[in-house]
């Protein structure tokens, strides 16, 4: 289980605010919103997604956060 708190981040793709956990390979304060994760995920491999954005449902696209 991840012990990092969920925080407000800026989506590194579209610039919108999103909720997530910081990934070490992403600039501080930036993450990935659910909509961009779906769009990018259809174009990149699972390994690329993990390397660039972290773990789905831990760092981005969180199930405990309501998606608008």
Biopython code that builds the backbone (N, CA, C, O; Angstrom):
import numpy as np
from Bio.PDB.StructureBuilder import StructureBuilder

atoms = [
    (1, "UNK", "N", (0.840, -1.186, 0.000)),
    (1, "UNK", "CA", (0.000, 0.000, 0.000)),
    (1, "UNK", "C", (0.883, 1.246, 0.000)),
    (1, "UNK", "O", (1.921, 1.277, 0.661)),
    (2, "UNK", "N", (0.475, 2.250, -0.728)),
    (2, "UNK", "CA", (1.229, 3.490, -0.814)),
    (2, "UNK", "C", (0.858, 4.387, 0.352)),
    (2, "UNK", "O", (-0.323, 4.585, 0.638)),
    (3, "UNK", "N", (1.862, 4.930, 1.024)),
    (3, "UNK", "CA", (1.608, 5.775, 2.190)),
    (3, "UNK", "C", (1.599, 7.259, 1.854)),
    (3, "UNK", "O", (1.313, 8.085, 2.721)),
    (4, "UNK", "N", (1.907, 7.610, 0.608)),
    (4, "UNK", "CA", (1.848, 9.022, 0.213)),
    (4, "UNK", "C", (0.406, 9.509, 0.257)),
    (4, "UNK", "O", (-0.522, 8.773, -0.079)),
    (5, "UNK", "N", (0.234, 10.752, 0.673)),
    (5, "UNK", "CA", (-1.097, 11.346, 0.674)),
    (5, "UNK", "C", (-1.493, 11.750, -0.736)),
    (5, "UNK", "O", (-0.654, 12.131, -1.553)),
    (6, "UNK", "N", (-2.786, 11.660, -1.002)),
    (6, "UNK", "CA", (-3.320, 12.154, -2.268)),
    (6, "UNK", "C", (-3.243, 13.670, -2.225)),
    (6, "UNK", "O", (-3.590, 14.289, -1.220)),
    (7, "UNK", "N", (-2.786, 14.264, -3.318)),
    (7, "UNK", "CA", (-2.649, 15.720, -3.356)),
    (7, "UNK", "C", (-3.091, 16.266, -4.702)),
    (7, "UNK", "O", (-3.268, 15.523, -5.668)),
    (8, "UNK", "N", (-3.262, 17.557, -4.744)),
    (8, "UNK", "CA", (-3.586, 18.225, -5.998)),
    (8, "UNK", "C", (-2.320, 18.317, -6.838)),
    (8, "UNK", "O", (-1.272, 18.747, -6.357)),
    (9, "UNK", "N", (-2.428, 17.915, -8.079)),
    (9, "UNK", "CA", (-1.323, 17.955, -9.026)),
    (9, "UNK", "C", (-1.805, 18.629, -10.299)),
    (9, "UNK", "O", (-3.009, 18.762, -10.519)),
    (10, "UNK", "N", (-0.886, 19.046, -11.123)),
    (10, "UNK", "CA", (-1.193, 19.573, -12.441)),
    (10, "UNK", "C", (-0.902, 18.476, -13.458)),
    (10, "UNK", "O", (0.178, 17.886, -13.448)),
    (11, "UNK", "N", (-1.859, 18.202, -14.331)),
    (11, "UNK", "CA", (-1.652, 17.183, -15.353)),
    (11, "UNK", "C", (-0.533, 17.635, -16.285)),
    (11, "UNK", "O", (-0.574, 18.740, -16.826)),
    (12, "UNK", "N", (0.452, 16.786, -16.467)),
    (12, "UNK", "CA", (1.607, 17.122, -17.305)),
    (12, "UNK", "C", (1.256, 17.115, -18.789)),
    (12, "UNK", "O", (2.065, 17.537, -19.616)),
    (13, "UNK", "N", (0.072, 16.645, -19.133)),
    (13, "UNK", "CA", (-0.342, 16.586, -20.532)),
    (13, "UNK", "C", (-1.247, 17.766, -20.898)),
    (13, "UNK", "O", (-0.970, 18.484, -21.859)),
    (14, "UNK", "N", (-2.326, 17.967, -20.136)),
    (14, "UNK", "CA", (-3.311, 18.995, -20.500)),
    (14, "UNK", "C", (-3.260, 20.242, -19.619)),
    (14, "UNK", "O", (-3.831, 21.273, -19.976)),
    (15, "UNK", "N", (-2.581, 20.160, -18.468)),
    (15, "UNK", "CA", (-2.456, 21.308, -17.584)),
    (15, "UNK", "C", (-3.593, 21.490, -16.595)),
    (15, "UNK", "O", (-3.573, 22.433, -15.804)),
    (16, "UNK", "N", (-4.583, 20.612, -16.623)),
    (16, "UNK", "CA", (-5.708, 20.702, -15.690)),
    (16, "UNK", "C", (-5.297, 20.176, -14.315)),
    (16, "UNK", "O", (-4.338, 19.414, -14.188)),
    (17, "UNK", "N", (-6.037, 20.595, -13.292)),
    (17, "UNK", "CA", (-5.793, 20.081, -11.949)),
    (17, "UNK", "C", (-6.304, 18.652, -11.857)),
    (17, "UNK", "O", (-7.338, 18.313, -12.433)),
    (18, "UNK", "N", (-5.577, 17.824, -11.132)),
    (18, "UNK", "CA", (-5.974, 16.444, -10.917)),
    (18, "UNK", "C", (-5.550, 16.035, -9.513)),
    (18, "UNK", "O", (-4.765, 16.736, -8.875)),
    (19, "UNK", "N", (-6.053, 14.931, -9.036)),
    (19, "UNK", "CA", (-5.656, 14.377, -7.744)),
    (19, "UNK", "C", (-4.816, 13.137, -7.990)),
    (19, "UNK", "O", (-5.143, 12.313, -8.845)),
    (20, "UNK", "N", (-3.738, 13.010, -7.241)),
    (20, "UNK", "CA", (-2.875, 11.854, -7.391)),
    (20, "UNK", "C", (-1.771, 11.858, -6.364)),
    (20, "UNK", "O", (-1.790, 12.631, -5.406)),
    (21, "UNK", "N", (-0.810, 10.985, -6.579)),
    (21, "UNK", "CA", (0.372, 10.910, -5.734)),
    (21, "UNK", "C", (1.590, 11.164, -6.613)),
    (21, "UNK", "O", (1.638, 10.733, -7.765)),
    (22, "UNK", "N", (2.558, 11.859, -6.065)),
    (22, "UNK", "CA", (3.746, 12.231, -6.820)),
    (22, "UNK", "C", (4.516, 10.988, -7.256)),
    (22, "UNK", "O", (4.742, 10.085, -6.451)),
    (23, "UNK", "N", (4.919, 10.937, -8.521)),
    (23, "UNK", "CA", (5.771, 9.878, -9.049)),
    (23, "UNK", "C", (7.186, 10.432, -9.140)),
    (23, "UNK", "O", (7.372, 11.574, -9.560)),
    (24, "UNK", "N", (8.178, 9.650, -8.757)),
    (24, "UNK", "CA", (9.555, 10.133, -8.670)),
    (24, "UNK", "C", (10.101, 10.618, -10.017)),
    (24, "UNK", "O", (10.984, 11.475, -10.042)),
    (25, "UNK", "N", (9.608, 10.101, -11.105)),
    (25, "UNK", "CA", (10.128, 10.419, -12.434)),
    (25, "UNK", "C", (9.353, 11.565, -13.099)),
    (25, "UNK", "O", (9.444, 11.757, -14.311)),
    (26, "UNK", "N", (8.607, 12.306, -12.320)),
    (26, "UNK", "CA", (7.785, 13.413, -12.817)),
    (26, "UNK", "C", (8.171, 14.649, -12.024)),
    (26, "UNK", "O", (8.443, 14.555, -10.827)),
    (27, "UNK", "N", (8.200, 15.800, -12.669)),
    (27, "UNK", "CA", (8.503, 17.038, -11.952)),
    (27, "UNK", "C", (7.553, 17.201, -10.771)),
    (27, "UNK", "O", (6.381, 16.834, -10.848)),
    (28, "UNK", "N", (8.071, 17.752, -9.684)),
    (28, "UNK", "CA", (7.276, 17.966, -8.481)),
    (28, "UNK", "C", (6.039, 18.802, -8.794)),
    (28, "UNK", "O", (6.120, 19.856, -9.425)),
    (29, "UNK", "N", (4.896, 18.305, -8.337)),
    (29, "UNK", "CA", (3.630, 19.003, -8.538)),
    (29, "UNK", "C", (2.884, 18.591, -9.794)),
    (29, "UNK", "O", (1.791, 19.090, -10.061)),
    (30, "UNK", "N", (3.468, 17.683, -10.570)),
    (30, "UNK", "CA", (2.830, 17.240, -11.809)),
    (30, "UNK", "C", (2.499, 15.756, -11.750)),
    (30, "UNK", "O", (3.230, 14.960, -11.160)),
    (31, "UNK", "N", (1.394, 15.407, -12.367)),
    (31, "UNK", "CA", (0.935, 14.028, -12.453)),
    (31, "UNK", "C", (0.213, 13.841, -13.772)),
    (31, "UNK", "O", (0.539, 14.491, -14.765)),
    (32, "UNK", "N", (-0.771, 12.949, -13.779)),
    (32, "UNK", "CA", (-1.516, 12.643, -14.995)),
    (32, "UNK", "C", (-2.989, 12.511, -14.640)),
    (32, "UNK", "O", (-3.346, 11.763, -13.731)),
    (33, "UNK", "N", (-3.851, 13.240, -15.359)),
    (33, "UNK", "CA", (-5.293, 13.137, -15.096)),
    (33, "UNK", "C", (-5.845, 11.871, -15.752)),
    (33, "UNK", "O", (-5.208, 11.284, -16.626)),
    (34, "UNK", "N", (-7.026, 11.465, -15.322)),
    (34, "UNK", "CA", (-7.645, 10.223, -15.805)),
    (34, "UNK", "C", (-7.920, 10.272, -17.307)),
    (34, "UNK", "O", (-7.716, 9.279, -18.006)),
    (35, "UNK", "N", (-8.377, 11.416, -17.806)),
    (35, "UNK", "CA", (-8.679, 11.511, -19.241)),
    (35, "UNK", "C", (-7.419, 11.375, -20.081)),
    (35, "UNK", "O", (-7.409, 10.658, -21.082)),
    (36, "UNK", "N", (-6.361, 12.058, -19.679)),
    (36, "UNK", "CA", (-5.102, 11.958, -20.425)),
    (36, "UNK", "C", (-4.489, 10.567, -20.279)),
    (36, "UNK", "O", (-3.875, 10.060, -21.218)),
    (37, "UNK", "N", (-4.650, 9.945, -19.108)),
    (37, "UNK", "CA", (-4.147, 8.585, -18.906)),
    (37, "UNK", "C", (-4.807, 7.623, -19.885)),
    (37, "UNK", "O", (-4.147, 6.740, -20.433)),
    (38, "UNK", "N", (-6.092, 7.791, -20.104)),
    (38, "UNK", "CA", (-6.799, 6.931, -21.054)),
    (38, "UNK", "C", (-6.287, 7.184, -22.470)),
    (38, "UNK", "O", (-6.034, 6.238, -23.215)),
    (39, "UNK", "N", (-6.133, 8.446, -22.842)),
    (39, "UNK", "CA", (-5.681, 8.799, -24.179)),
    (39, "UNK", "C", (-4.241, 8.332, -24.419)),
    (39, "UNK", "O", (-3.950, 7.704, -25.437)),
    (40, "UNK", "N", (-3.349, 8.640, -23.483)),
    (40, "UNK", "CA", (-1.943, 8.256, -23.631)),
    (40, "UNK", "C", (-1.780, 6.744, -23.530)),
    (40, "UNK", "O", (-0.993, 6.152, -24.269)),
    (41, "UNK", "N", (-2.523, 6.116, -22.618)),
    (41, "UNK", "CA", (-2.433, 4.675, -22.425)),
    (41, "UNK", "C", (-2.777, 3.867, -23.659)),
    (41, "UNK", "O", (-2.305, 2.741, -23.817)),
    (42, "UNK", "N", (-3.591, 4.426, -24.530)),
    (42, "UNK", "CA", (-3.941, 3.742, -25.776)),
    (42, "UNK", "C", (-2.804, 3.826, -26.795)),
    (42, "UNK", "O", (-2.826, 3.127, -27.808)),
    (43, "UNK", "N", (-1.815, 4.674, -26.531)),
    (43, "UNK", "CA", (-0.729, 4.913, -27.486)),
    (43, "UNK", "C", (0.642, 4.459, -26.991)),
    (43, "UNK", "O", (1.585, 4.378, -27.779)),
    (44, "UNK", "N", (0.765, 4.165, -25.704)),
    (44, "UNK", "CA", (2.043, 3.781, -25.121)),
    (44, "UNK", "C", (1.940, 2.391, -24.500)),
    (44, "UNK", "O", (0.848, 1.914, -24.192)),
    (45, "UNK", "N", (3.078, 1.758, -24.323)),
    (45, "UNK", "CA", (3.099, 0.438, -23.686)),
    (45, "UNK", "C", (2.923, 0.585, -22.182)),
    (45, "UNK", "O", (3.085, 1.673, -21.629)),
    (46, "UNK", "N", (2.596, -0.503, -21.538)),
    (46, "UNK", "CA", (2.462, -0.507, -20.080)),
    (46, "UNK", "C", (3.780, -0.111, -19.414)),
    (46, "UNK", "O", (3.778, 0.586, -18.399)),
    (47, "UNK", "N", (4.892, -0.548, -19.976)),
    (47, "UNK", "CA", (6.201, -0.213, -19.423)),
    (47, "UNK", "C", (6.480, 1.287, -19.525)),
    (47, "UNK", "O", (7.023, 1.879, -18.593)),
    (48, "UNK", "N", (6.114, 1.901, -20.647)),
    (48, "UNK", "CA", (6.294, 3.346, -20.808)),
    (48, "UNK", "C", (5.408, 4.114, -19.833)),
    (48, "UNK", "O", (5.847, 5.102, -19.244)),
    (49, "UNK", "N", (4.180, 3.673, -19.662)),
    (49, "UNK", "CA", (3.262, 4.334, -18.730)),
    (49, "UNK", "C", (3.819, 4.271, -17.307)),
    (49, "UNK", "O", (3.806, 5.271, -16.589)),
    (50, "UNK", "N", (4.300, 3.116, -16.905)),
    (50, "UNK", "CA", (4.859, 2.963, -15.569)),
    (50, "UNK", "C", (6.087, 3.849, -15.385)),
    (50, "UNK", "O", (6.203, 4.539, -14.372)),
    (51, "UNK", "N", (6.978, 3.840, -16.326)),
    (51, "UNK", "CA", (8.204, 4.631, -16.231)),
    (51, "UNK", "C", (7.921, 6.122, -16.151)),
    (51, "UNK", "O", (8.576, 6.836, -15.391)),
    (52, "UNK", "N", (6.966, 6.595, -16.916)),
    (52, "UNK", "CA", (6.707, 8.032, -17.022)),
    (52, "UNK", "C", (5.719, 8.573, -16.000)),
    (52, "UNK", "O", (5.850, 9.715, -15.559)),
    (53, "UNK", "N", (4.717, 7.756, -15.611)),
    (53, "UNK", "CA", (3.615, 8.280, -14.804)),
    (53, "UNK", "C", (3.371, 7.544, -13.494)),
    (53, "UNK", "O", (2.635, 8.044, -12.644)),
    (54, "UNK", "N", (3.959, 6.389, -13.311)),
    (54, "UNK", "CA", (3.751, 5.615, -12.094)),
    (54, "UNK", "C", (2.708, 4.530, -12.285)),
    (54, "UNK", "O", (2.409, 4.120, -13.406)),
    (55, "UNK", "N", (2.171, 4.081, -11.187)),
    (55, "UNK", "CA", (1.195, 2.988, -11.188)),
    (55, "UNK", "C", (-0.224, 3.543, -11.270)),
    (55, "UNK", "O", (-0.617, 4.407, -10.486)),
    (56, "UNK", "N", (-0.988, 3.026, -12.240)),
    (56, "UNK", "CA", (-2.403, 3.403, -12.330)),
    (56, "UNK", "C", (-3.090, 3.007, -11.025)),
    (56, "UNK", "O", (-2.810, 1.945, -10.470)),
    (57, "UNK", "N", (-3.955, 3.830, -10.556)),
    (57, "UNK", "CA", (-4.756, 3.687, -9.328)),
    (57, "UNK", "C", (-3.936, 3.882, -8.049)),
    (57, "UNK", "O", (-4.479, 3.778, -6.949)),
    (58, "UNK", "N", (-2.637, 4.163, -8.182)),
    (58, "UNK", "CA", (-1.820, 4.562, -7.035)),
    (58, "UNK", "C", (-1.344, 5.995, -7.232)),
    (58, "UNK", "O", (-1.478, 6.828, -6.335)),
    (59, "UNK", "N", (-0.785, 6.283, -8.413)),
    (59, "UNK", "CA", (-0.258, 7.621, -8.702)),
    (59, "UNK", "C", (-1.215, 8.451, -9.553)),
    (59, "UNK", "O", (-1.224, 9.677, -9.438)),
    (60, "UNK", "N", (-2.001, 7.829, -10.383)),
    (60, "UNK", "CA", (-2.971, 8.528, -11.236)),
    (60, "UNK", "C", (-4.187, 7.640, -11.436)),
    (60, "UNK", "O", (-4.149, 6.438, -11.177)),
    (61, "UNK", "N", (-5.278, 8.261, -11.907)),
    (61, "UNK", "CA", (-6.538, 7.542, -12.133)),
    (61, "UNK", "C", (-6.964, 6.779, -10.871)),
    (61, "UNK", "O", (-7.224, 5.576, -10.908)),
    (62, "UNK", "N", (-7.026, 7.515, -9.755)),
    (62, "UNK", "CA", (-7.300, 6.932, -8.455)),
    (62, "UNK", "C", (-8.769, 6.525, -8.309)),
    (62, "UNK", "O", (-9.661, 7.324, -8.595)),
    (63, "UNK", "N", (-9.026, 5.307, -7.873)),
    (63, "UNK", "CA", (-10.423, 4.873, -7.714)),
    (63, "UNK", "C", (-11.147, 5.619, -6.590)),
    (63, "UNK", "O", (-12.370, 5.753, -6.629)),
    (64, "UNK", "N", (-10.405, 6.107, -5.586)),
    (64, "UNK", "CA", (-11.054, 6.777, -4.454)),
    (64, "UNK", "C", (-11.357, 8.239, -4.722)),
    (64, "UNK", "O", (-11.909, 8.925, -3.862)),
    (65, "UNK", "N", (-11.001, 8.728, -5.914)),
    (65, "UNK", "CA", (-11.254, 10.109, -6.288)),
    (65, "UNK", "C", (-12.326, 10.106, -7.381)),
    (65, "UNK", "O", (-12.179, 9.430, -8.400)),
    (66, "UNK", "N", (-13.398, 10.861, -7.166)),
    (66, "UNK", "CA", (-14.467, 10.945, -8.173)),
    (66, "UNK", "C", (-13.953, 11.656, -9.411)),
    (66, "UNK", "O", (-13.344, 12.721, -9.312)),
    (67, "UNK", "N", (-14.194, 11.077, -10.567)),
    (67, "UNK", "CA", (-13.781, 11.672, -11.837)),
    (67, "UNK", "C", (-14.931, 12.476, -12.407)),
    (67, "UNK", "O", (-16.065, 12.002, -12.470)),
    (68, "UNK", "N", (-14.636, 13.677, -12.814)),
    (68, "UNK", "CA", (-15.662, 14.562, -13.394)),
    (68, "UNK", "C", (-15.895, 14.223, -14.845)),
    (68, "UNK", "O", (-16.721, 14.857, -15.503)),
]
sb = StructureBuilder()
sb.init_structure("model")
sb.init_model(0)
sb.init_chain("A")
sb.init_seg("    ")
for serial, (resi, resn, name, xyz) in enumerate(atoms, 1):
    if name == "N":
        sb.init_residue(resn, " ", resi, " ")
    sb.init_atom(name, np.array(xyz, "f"), 0.0, 1.0, " ", f" {name:<3s}", serial, name[0])
structure = sb.get_structure()
